[in-house]
Amino acid sequence: MNTQYDNYDLFKDMDRHMTRPKFKAARSKFFYPSEASVRLTDQYGDSKIVGKCLRASYFRLSGEFEGIPYDAHTQYIFMGGNRTESALINIWKEMGVWVDNSVKFVDYEHNISGELDAILAEPGTGQLYGVEVKSFYGYFAEKEIFGNKSQKGFPKMGQLLQTLIYTNFFKNQLPYFRMVYFDRGGSKRRTFKIELHEEGNIIYPKVEGEIIRSFAVNDIYARYSELQDCLETKTIPPNDFELQYSDTKVEDFWKKGKVAKTKYEKWQKGKLGSHEKIGDWECNYCQYKNECWK
């Protein structure tokens, strides 16, 4: 029997549901741990920001700008990450090492509000530690996290900064955190032990027993202070990333191995698609790129 639903597309309807307008509550005036950032100098002497763009955080907090809603594809990625976290928490409960999860906190000194994924206890000793769960997918993420013959595996920098915020706030209760990475497309996984190393008033990250001196935890809080100054003076901070590099920068980055060969060759021949650009990926996924790059 023919019905009006003969040509019904379930997935299209799901996409509409996932991207539907939602009730908008008052915006939080707290900073988020996921907005952590620092300025680093790479091996070529180029200064760069890792973590969240200060301008994007300003746009969120000022309330003067409306961000682009996340598309259905991004919503499904979030859903996959939440599903992974829930599954791991259930396993930890079965193992008897689970203590708590979804632990909310507010750091009033630095105006940061966040939520821990989980708190676990070491088998045998009962020592408590924090856990930050991250899912990943794809060749480049795997290469960064697991490493290869030419580079050692390391946490994704923006996610490490976020975990350091937790580690520092809970340092008197949880001596260390573990970043738990789990592949959304399979069963590959890895953990990184995250600690703090203090030298006087300077706090350095410690990853898998190695002290990282390219930045200090103090530098993360300094960026939040910079954001606070911008909010108080209503000064839009400079953008930390670029949607599209200048020709000069493309050539420079190509020589330094910062631009993929395939994309560079297409750019040289003028064959990049209308939506393809050589620039920072952070801008492509930013909810405020239309405001920033009108």
KESEFI-812042 format. One line per 3 residues: number of its first residue (from 0); for each residue x, y, z of C-alpha. Coordinates in pm, 1 decimal, always signed. Example, Ala and Ser with C-alpha at 12.3 -4.5 7.8 and 13.67 -1.06 7.14 Angstrom:
BEGIN
0) +1230.0:-450.0:+780.0  +1367.0:-106.0:+714.0;
! end
This chain:
BEGIN
0) +0.0:+0.0:+0.0  +137.8:+339.4:-95.6  +157.8:+596.1:+179.3;
3) +286.7:+948.1:+209.6  +599.0:+798.2:+374.1  +705.7:+577.8:+81.2;
6) +995.8:+812.9:+4.7  +1061.0:+905.1:+365.9  +1432.1:+963.9:+437.0;
9) +1497.5:+870.0:+798.9  +1852.8:+1003.5:+809.0  +1756.5:+1335.8:+654.9;
12) +1487.5:+1368.5:+920.3  +1744.1:+1282.4:+1187.8  +1977.1:+1553.4:+1053.6;
15) +1696.7:+1807.7:+1078.7  +1629.1:+1698.2:+1435.0  +1998.2:+1717.7:+1534.4;
18) +2029.9:+2072.5:+1397.3  +1690.4:+2204.0:+1514.1  +1684.7:+2540.1:+1695.7;
21) +1714.5:+2481.8:+2068.2  +1607.9:+2681.1:+2371.1  +1874.8:+2937.3:+2449.9;
24) +1957.6:+2988.7:+2815.3  +2162.1:+3281.6:+2946.3  +2523.7:+3257.4:+2834.6;
27) +2777.5:+3153.7:+3094.6  +3018.8:+3429.1:+3191.7  +3274.7:+3176.0:+3306.3;
30) +3569.4:+3071.4:+3092.0  +3574.2:+2707.2:+2983.3  +3874.2:+2472.1:+3022.0;
33) +3827.7:+2388.3:+2651.7  +3909.8:+2755.4:+2576.2  +4262.4:+2720.0:+2715.4;
36) +4547.1:+2834.9:+2491.2  +4916.0:+2928.3:+2493.1  +5161.4:+3089.5:+2255.0;
39) +5451.4:+2869.3:+2144.6  +5750.6:+2899.7:+1915.1  +5795.4:+2610.1:+1671.0;
42) +6118.9:+2459.4:+1540.3  +6133.3:+2720.4:+1262.6  +6112.3:+3012.1:+1504.6;
45) +5752.2:+3088.6:+1404.3  +5523.1:+3204.8:+1682.5  +5190.7:+3023.2:+1697.1;
48) +4889.0:+2981.3:+1923.1  +4775.8:+2634.5:+2027.1  +4434.0:+2585.6:+2180.2;
51) +4131.4:+2808.0:+2149.7  +4127.7:+3138.0:+1961.2  +4094.6:+3431.7:+2202.8;
54) +3863.6:+3613.7:+1963.5  +3623.6:+3318.4:+1941.0  +3605.7:+3306.1:+2321.1;
57) +3543.8:+3680.5:+2328.9  +3256.9:+3645.5:+2081.3  +3096.6:+3375.3:+2296.9;
60) +3131.4:+3565.9:+2622.5  +3037.8:+3913.8:+2502.1  +2692.4:+3801.9:+2390.5;
63) +2706.0:+4046.1:+2097.7  +2761.6:+3781.9:+1830.7  +2564.8:+3478.5:+1716.7;
66) +2765.0:+3168.6:+1629.6  +2694.6:+2929.5:+1343.0  +2502.3:+2624.4:+1474.4;
69) +2691.5:+2297.3:+1455.1  +2593.0:+2090.8:+1151.0  +2458.6:+1735.2:+1172.3;
72) +2800.2:+1581.3:+1096.3  +2957.1:+1757.5:+1395.8  +2662.4:+1664.9:+1618.0;
75) +2713.3:+1296.3:+1532.3  +3083.2:+1326.5:+1620.7  +2985.1:+1469.5:+1959.7;
78) +2737.5:+1184.2:+2000.4  +3008.9:+929.2:+1924.4  +3241.7:+1086.8:+2180.7;
81) +2971.2:+1082.8:+2449.0  +2892.4:+719.3:+2369.3  +3259.5:+623.5:+2406.9;
84) +3283.8:+802.7:+2741.5  +2967.8:+635.9:+2873.5  +3087.9:+291.2:+2765.6;
87) +3426.0:+335.1:+2937.5  +3263.4:+458.3:+3257.7  +3042.0:+148.5:+3264.2;
90) +3349.8:-74.2:+3229.1  +3528.4:+110.8:+3511.8  +3222.4:+59.3:+3731.9;
93) +3229.4:-314.2:+3656.6  +3601.7:-322.2:+3744.0  +3537.7:-157.7:+4078.9;
96) +3775.5:+136.4:+4014.0  +3504.5:+399.5:+3945.9  +3462.8:+672.3:+4209.7;
99) +3267.3:+946.9:+4032.8  +3202.3:+1101.1:+3693.3  +3070.9:+1426.9:+3542.0;
102) +3215.9:+1620.0:+3837.7  +3136.8:+1991.2:+3799.8  +3361.7:+2257.0:+3951.9;
105) +3417.9:+2633.7:+3950.6  +3762.0:+2794.2:+3986.0  +3657.8:+3138.2:+4109.4;
108) +4017.2:+3264.1:+4122.9  +4051.0:+3226.3:+3745.9  +3679.0:+3248.2:+3657.0;
111) +3678.8:+2898.1:+3503.7  +3387.8:+2654.4:+3512.7  +3433.8:+2295.7:+3401.1;
114) +3347.4:+1929.9:+3444.4  +3571.8:+1627.9:+3500.6  +3492.1:+1318.8:+3298.6;
117) +3573.6:+1075.3:+3578.5  +3760.0:+1002.9:+3901.0  +3907.4:+654.7:+3942.7;
120) +4099.1:+470.4:+4214.7  +4420.4:+275.9:+4159.5  +4370.3:-96.5:+4220.2;
123) +4548.5:-200.9:+4538.2  +4650.2:+141.7:+4669.9  +4313.5:+314.3:+4633.5;
126) +4492.8:+633.5:+4521.9  +4244.6:+862.4:+4346.3  +4322.4:+1024.3:+4011.4;
129) +4132.8:+1218.7:+3746.3  +4047.7:+1098.7:+3398.0  +3981.6:+1298.3:+3080.8;
132) +3831.5:+1088.8:+2799.1  +3895.9:+1183.5:+2436.1  +3784.6:+995.5:+2126.7;
135) +3977.3:+1027.6:+1801.0  +3951.2:+915.3:+1441.2  +4169.4:+927.3:+1131.5;
138) +4530.2:+894.3:+1020.2  +4659.3:+1233.7:+1134.6  +4507.8:+1209.3:+1483.4;
141) +4647.8:+858.0:+1520.1  +4992.7:+971.1:+1405.6  +4995.0:+1254.9:+1659.3;
144) +4877.2:+1043.4:+1952.4  +5070.3:+721.9:+1883.3  +5369.1:+868.2:+1700.3;
147) +5584.4:+694.1:+1441.9  +5951.3:+636.4:+1363.9  +6021.5:+1008.1:+1331.6;
150) +5812.8:+1148.0:+1618.8  +5704.1:+1041.3:+1962.4  +5334.6:+1013.8:+2044.4;
153) +5193.3:+1303.0:+2241.5  +4848.4:+1425.4:+2351.3  +4670.1:+1670.3:+2124.7;
156) +4791.0:+2006.2:+2253.1  +4456.0:+2180.5:+2294.8  +4326.7:+1882.5:+2492.7;
159) +4641.0:+1871.7:+2705.4  +4592.4:+2238.0:+2802.2  +4235.8:+2159.9:+2908.1;
162) +4354.0:+1866.8:+3122.5  +4621.3:+2083.3:+3283.6  +4348.4:+2319.9:+3404.9;
165) +4185.8:+2023.5:+3582.3  +4517.1:+1890.9:+3713.6  +4612.9:+2225.2:+3865.3;
168) +4273.0:+2295.0:+4024.2  +4248.8:+1948.9:+4185.6  +4619.1:+1908.9:+4268.3;
171) +4554.6:+1882.8:+4642.9  +4300.1:+1603.9:+4592.9  +4408.1:+1426.7:+4273.5;
174) +4788.7:+1402.4:+4230.6  +4764.5:+1324.4:+3861.4  +4529.4:+1279.1:+3566.4;
177) +4520.6:+1029.8:+3284.8  +4420.8:+1134.1:+2935.8  +4239.8:+833.7:+2787.1;
180) +4226.9:+820.6:+2406.8  +3994.4:+573.4:+2233.4  +3948.9:+528.6:+1858.5;
183) +3590.0:+591.3:+1742.7  +3648.5:+369.9:+1438.8  +3806.1:+72.1:+1614.2;
186) +3967.2:-38.2:+1937.7  +4299.4:+146.3:+1937.1  +4360.3:+325.8:+2262.5;
189) +4628.9:+497.3:+2462.6  +4667.6:+678.8:+2792.2  +4898.6:+962.2:+2896.1;
192) +4979.9:+1034.6:+3260.8  +4960.6:+1410.1:+3325.8  +5130.4:+1566.9:+3628.9;
195) +5263.7:+1905.8:+3737.4  +5624.3:+2004.1:+3808.6  +5672.1:+2317.8:+4019.5;
198) +5987.4:+2529.3:+4025.6  +5916.4:+2817.2:+4261.0  +5610.9:+2995.7:+4124.1;
201) +5644.0:+2839.2:+3780.4  +5436.5:+2528.5:+3706.4  +5542.4:+2308.4:+3414.2;
204) +5344.7:+2019.3:+3262.0  +5477.7:+1668.9:+3306.9  +5367.2:+1414.0:+3046.3;
207) +5455.7:+1047.4:+3094.8  +5729.0:+1150.4:+3337.9  +5885.0:+1409.4:+3103.1;
210) +5886.3:+1775.6:+3207.6  +5764.9:+1997.3:+2920.8  +5937.8:+2336.7:+2925.9;
213) +5806.8:+2486.5:+2601.1  +5532.9:+2654.5:+2807.4  +5416.6:+2679.0:+3167.8;
216) +5070.7:+2632.6:+3315.1  +5105.3:+2997.2:+3423.2  +5101.8:+3092.1:+3053.5;
219) +4756.0:+2935.4:+3013.8  +4614.9:+3150.5:+3293.1  +4788.6:+3457.4:+3146.9;
222) +4588.2:+3407.4:+2825.4  +4265.2:+3391.8:+3025.7  +4369.0:+3718.4:+3195.9;
225) +4426.1:+3872.9:+2854.2  +4075.7:+3765.6:+2752.1  +3932.6:+3915.5:+3072.4;
228) +4101.2:+4249.5:+2997.0  +3949.1:+4249.5:+2648.0  +3601.9:+4182.5:+2788.9;
231) +3630.7:+4458.0:+3048.9  +3746.6:+4714.3:+2792.5  +3515.6:+4577.9:+2518.6;
234) +3814.6:+4536.7:+2290.3  +3785.7:+4257.1:+2032.6  +4118.9:+4069.6:+2046.5;
237) +4313.8:+3993.7:+1728.7  +4232.4:+3663.6:+1557.8  +4480.0:+3391.3:+1650.8;
240) +4429.0:+3194.6:+1329.4  +4377.9:+3262.5:+960.3  +4103.3:+3125.2:+739.4;
243) +4322.2:+3174.0:+431.1  +4696.9:+3234.6:+416.8  +4853.8:+3495.6:+192.6;
246) +5045.3:+3367.5:-110.7  +5371.4:+3454.4:+64.8  +5275.1:+3254.9:+372.0;
249) +5165.4:+2954.9:+164.5  +5506.6:+2945.8:-6.7  +5688.0:+2988.6:+325.3;
252) +5484.9:+2715.9:+497.3  +5529.7:+2482.9:+198.1  +5908.4:+2509.0:+229.1;
255) +5878.9:+2430.2:+601.2  +5657.5:+2127.2:+542.4  +5349.2:+2286.9:+696.8;
258) +5132.2:+2253.3:+384.8  +5030.3:+1917.9:+237.2  +5179.0:+1840.6:-104.6;
261) +4845.8:+1760.4:-271.0  +4683.1:+2083.3:-154.7  +4988.4:+2292.2:-245.2;
264) +4998.9:+2152.0:-599.4  +4627.3:+2219.8:-647.9  +4680.9:+2575.0:-515.0;
267) +4972.2:+2628.6:-754.6  +4757.1:+2523.9:-1049.8  +4460.6:+2732.4:-930.9;
270) +4248.4:+2420.4:-893.0  +4139.8:+2455.6:-531.8  +3762.8:+2432.8:-502.3;
273) +3554.1:+2734.6:-399.6  +3533.5:+2602.5:-42.9  +3895.6:+2486.5:-26.6;
276) +4146.6:+2718.5:+135.1  +4497.7:+2687.4:+266.1  +4471.2:+2820.6:+617.6;
279) +4425.3:+2717.4:+977.8  +4180.7:+2433.2:+1041.6  +4068.1:+2610.6:+1359.3;
282) +3893.3:+2874.4:+1146.4  +3713.1:+2615.4:+934.2  +3549.0:+2464.3:+1242.5;
285) +3487.8:+2791.2:+1427.6  +3127.0:+2890.5:+1497.3  +3220.4:+3257.4:+1458.9;
288) +3416.1:+3246.4:+1132.0  +3142.4:+3440.4:+948.6  +3175.5:+3724.7:+1201.1;
291) +3552.8:+3715.2:+1196.9  +3602.5:+3684.5:+820.1  +3311.1:+3876.3:+671.9;
! end
